[in-house]
């Protein structure tokens, strides 16, 4: 895999416009299959998962106009055809499972490859999705190397209350329900900003959805969905990342942010390190004097940051704040309430000279403010972990190397180029390996 060589120690300064959120872009791309009318998407990022989905669409006979370089694409699936015996969904990509509902709605059949995975965040079960497909009346069969899903008689609405608020399960439920016969209600629905953006797209196509932004969604099935012209908002993950890079390098980055209404808890989390976030005129900025953990009012307790499904702090952002914890003076407990095995990477922090103690699969204590030195560290296949390691390396004078850093490209187009424009000295290595 490509590596990143980071020459750290330079404050990053300037203005930056983040890309769109891949966690909104990918389900929305899948949902375009629900209509035969043209759909125009603006702000589509040039990332690997997007390219895989577009390649599938072309193989099915869909028409795609525009270029990823411009970020504007028009998709028309009127001529698409699907054969579950011949056509394979993209492998090694978790979002492939979100192609199943539109394939069922359009063609009455779909398939799932055995290797449907995303980041290495522990076991990622597909049972919640099977429950949704079966609940809408589909038949699910396990075959050698794949799972076959059939709904030749169409999808019929049902009410569902899953074990936990899964983002992808919620999006699959909405796509199944949009064209199903009857009204379907999902209790314990995910409500993350990208889920809300996805639901806004669906309503723009004509879906009837009640309860957007809450944990209870009701979808009234319609006969057909129409084309739409839709623009993505900035990825709040990337907004947070650039603000954190500003703070950890002692710089001053202004970040375009069209949705500050999602930031009150994120802002409070920054404040735990002495960082004040300002939002004004569509831009966000980090103000700080010194990175230092703010002690709780209650004496003799360890400050903590808990990450869980929205409206908690998103778990995807936890590595970004762990990086700040390494640099800040003081101690902080970080608690991932979603994924098993997602904190094992913190052992790599010791190579920089940081002190991290993992107390169990879900919790790690960072003893921050230790003297740090450049290092070569190995990133797992987790997008925000690769970025967190890059953040720490950027804050240390000297040259560090982030091995296996390619997960960054799954979510953030031109991420390194954007950092270079802010004054960073970072370059890809082993590009031809």
N, C-alpha and C positions, 0 to 999 in steps of 0.2 A: 504494500500500500504506500501511497505518497506520504512523505513526512513534511513537517513544517520546521524550518530553521528560523528561530526568533532571536533577534538582537535587541535585548530589552533595555529598559532604563530611560526611554524617552517619553515625556508627557505627550499624550495624544490630544490634539486640538482641532477644532473645525466644526463644520456642519455636515450632517449625514442624513440621508433618507433611507430608512430600512426597507427591506423587501417585504413581500406579502407572507402571511403565515402558511407554511406548508400544510398545517393541520386543518386549515380551512380550504386551501386550494385543492388538495387531493380529493376530499369527499365531493367538493363541488364539481371537479372534473368528472368524477364517476357519475354524478347526478345528471350531467348533461345528456347521458344516454336515455334518460326518462322521456325525452321529447324528440320528435323528428324535425322540429323547427330549428333554425340556426340560433346559436347562442354565442354571444361575444363576451369574452372575459378580458378585463384590463388589469394589468399588474401581475401577470402570471410569471413566477420566478423560473429561471433557467436552472433547474436542479435535476438530479438523476431520477428521482421518483416520477417527476412530471414527464420526463422524456420516455420513461418506460410505459406510462399510461398512454401517451400520444402514439407511441409505436404500436401498441395494441389496437387503438382506435383505427389507425391506418390499415392494419392487417385485417380488420373486420369490414373494411370498405367505407369507413367514415371519411368525410371531407374536412380537412383542416387548412384554413387560410391564415396567413400571418406568420411571423417569425418570433421565436422566443427572445431574440435580441431586443425586440421592441416591447415585449411584454404583453402584446395584444394579439389574441387568437380568436378566430371565429370557427366554431365547430358545428358541423351538420351531420347527424347520424341517420338521415333518411334512407341512405343506401346501405346501412350496416347489416351484416348477417352474422349469426353465431352458431357454431356447431360444437357442442360440448365434447365430442370425440376428437375433434381436430384442433380446436382453438384453445390455447393455453393462456391462463392469466399470468401476469408477471410474477416470478418467484423471488424469494428473499426480500419481499416488500410487504409489510403488514397491511398496507392500504389496499392490497389486492382483494381482500375480503369485502371491501365496500363496492366492488363491481358486481357482487352477486345480486343484490336487490334490483338494480336496473336491468340486469340480464334476465332475471326472472320475470320482471314486468313486461319487457319487450319481447322476449323469445321463449319464455316458459321453462328455461333450463339454464344451469350454470355449473361450474366446477371450481373446486378449490384444490390447489396443489398442497401436498403435505408440508412443503417448506415455505409456509407463509409466516415470515418473521420480520421483525423490525430491529430496533436497537436491542442490545443484549441486556435486558432488564429483568432477567429471570424468566420463569415459565410464563408464556403468554397464551392462555387457553382460548380455544375457539368455542367452547360450550355455550357461552352467553349468546353468540351469534346463531348457533344451531337452534337454540331455544326460540329465537326470534323467527328464523325461517320456518321452523316447524309450526310455531304458533299462528303464522299467517297461512298455514295450509300446505306448505311445501313438503315434499318427501325428500329426506336426506339419506343417502346410501354411501357407505364406505367401500371404495374399490381400490385395487392395487395402485399405490402412488397418488391417489387423489380421492376427493369426496365429490359425489354427484348430487346436485340439488335440482328437483323438478317441481314445477308448479303449472302443469299444462291446463289445469282448470281455473287458473287465475288465483290471485291472492285475496284472502278474506280477513277483514279487520278483527283484532282481538285486543283485550286489555292485558297489560303485562306489568309486573313489578319485579325487576331483576334484583340480584343479591347486592349489587353495588352500582354506583353511578359511572358507568363506562362511557367514554366519549364515542368510541367507534360503534358500540352497540346502540347507543342513542341515535347516531346518524343512520345506521342500517335500519332501525325501526322506523324512522321518519321516511326513508326512501321506500320501504315496503308499504307503508301506510298511505303514502301520497296518492297512489292509483288503485288502492285496494277497495273492495266493496264494503262500505260501512265506515263507522267511526272507531278509531283506535286510541286508547289512552296508555301512556307510559308513565308510571310512577317511579320515582327514583331515577329520573333522567339527569344526564350530565348537563351542565349549564355554562361551561367555559366560554370565553369570548369567541373562540373559533367555532364552537357549536352554535352560538347565537348568529354568527355571520353566515354559517351554512343554512340555518333556518330562514334567515332573511332572503338568501338566494332562492330557496325553495318557494317561499311565498311570492317572490317576484315572478317565478315561473307559473304561479297560479295555485300552488298548494295551499290548503286551508289548515293553518296551524295555530293553536291557541296555547298560551303559556310560555312563549319564548323568554328565556332568561330565568325560568323557574325550574323546580324539580318535577313538575308534572306537565306533560305535553299531551294535548288532544289533537289528533289529526283526522279531519273529515276527508275521506277519499273522493277524488274527482275523476271525471272520465278521461281527461287528457291535460297535459301540461304544455305550456307555450314557450317560445324562444324569449330571450331577454338579453339586455346589454347591462353587464354587471362589473363594477369596479371594486377591487379588494382594498382593505385598509392595511395600514402598516402592522407588521407582526409585533405584538407586545413582547414576545420573548426577545426579539432583536432590539427593541427599544431599551429593554432592561439591560441587555448585554452591553450596548454602547454606553449607557449611563454608568454601568459598573466599570467598564474599561476606563472611562474618564476618571473615576475615583481612584482606581487601583494604581493608575500610572501618574496620578497627580496632575491631570490635564484638565481640559475644559471642552467637552463635546456637546453641541446642541443637536438634539435628535428630533426629527419630525415625528409627531405623534397625534394622529387624528382621533384617538379614543382615550383621553385621559380619565374618562369616567370609570375605567376598569382598574385604576391605579391606587386607590386609597390604601388598601392593605399592602400592596407592593411598596408604596411610599413609606409606610410605617416600618416595613422590614428594612429598607435602606436606613431609616432613622436609627435603628438599633446599632449601626456602626458609625453614627455621627454624621450621616449624609442626609442633607435636605434636598428633596426633589422639587423643582419649580416647573409648573406647567403654564405656559402663556402663549397665546396667538398661534396655537397649533404646534408648538415646540416644547420639548422637555429638556431640563438641564440639572446636573448634580452640583450642589454647593456643599463644601466641606472645608474644615481647617485641618483636621487630623483624623485618620481612621482609628477609631477607638470604640470598643464595645461599651454601650451605655448600660450601666448597672441597673437592675430592677429596683423599684421602690421597696419591695419586700426583701428584707435582708436574708443573706445566707442561702440564696437559691441560684442555680445556674441559669443564665439567660438562654433562651431557646428560640429556634425557628422551626415551626411545624409545617410540613407540606402535605397536602391531601387534595382530593377533588374540590374544584371550585364550589363555593367562594373562599376556600382556604388558599394559601399561597400555592401556586401550581408546582407540582413535583419536578417538572422539567426545569424550573428555575433554581432548584436547590443547589446544584453544582456551582452556579454563578455566585450565590451568596456564600458557599463554602470557600470559594476563592477569595472573596472579600474577608472572610473570617481568618484565613491564613495570614493576610497582610495586616489586619487590624490588631491593635493592642488589646488583649483581654481574651476571655474564654467564652465559647458558645457551643451549645448543644444543637445539633441538626437532626431532625426526625423525619424520615421518609415513611409516610403511613400507607403507601400504595405498593411499591415494588420490593420483592425480596431480591437480595443480591445486587442492588443498585448502588451500594456504597463501598463495595470492595476496592474500587479504584483509589480510595483515599490513602491506601498504603503507598501509592506513588508519590504522594506529597512529601514523604520523608526524604526523597532524593533531592528536593529543593532545600532541605533543612527544616521543613515544617514539622509540627508535632500534632499528629492526629491519632485519636484512640477510638476504635470501633468497638462499641460495647455490645452490639448484637446486629443482626442483618438489617435493622431499620434505623439505627441511631449511631451517630459518631460525634465525638467531642473534639473540637479544634482549639488547641491552645495557641492563640495567635500572637503575632508580633515577634516571632523568633527571627534571628538573622537568617537570611535566605541567600543561596548561591545558585548560579546557573546549573542546569542538569539536563540529562537526557531521560525523558519519561515516556512510558508506553500508554497510549490511550486505548481503553476498551471501545467497542463499537457503540458508543452512546454520544449523540451529537453534542449536548451541552457539557459533557465531561471533557471532550476534546477542547472545547472553547474555554472551559475553566482552567485547564492546564496552560493553554495559550495565554490567558489573562495573567496568571502568576508569572509565567516566563517573561511577559511584556513588562512586568513591574521590576524585574531584577536586572541591573546592569550586567552586560555580558551576553554570551551566546548560549541558548538552550535549544534542544531539539524535541519536538513532539512527534513520536513515532505513531504511525497508523492514524493520521489525523483526517483521513478522507471522509469520516462521517459528517464533518462540517458541511461538505458539499451537498449532503442530502437535504439540507434545510436552508442554506444561506448562499445564494449566488453572489459571486464577486466579493465574498466576505473579506478575503485577504487584500484584494485590491482596494476595498473601502478603507481598511485599516491603514494601508500604505498612504492613501490620500490624507489621512489624519496625522501622518508623521511616523508611523510604525515602520520598522525595518524587519520585514517578514517575507519569506520566500518558500515556495514549494520545492521539494527535492524528490528524486526518484520518480519523476513524472512518467518516464517511459518503461518503468519496471512492470 
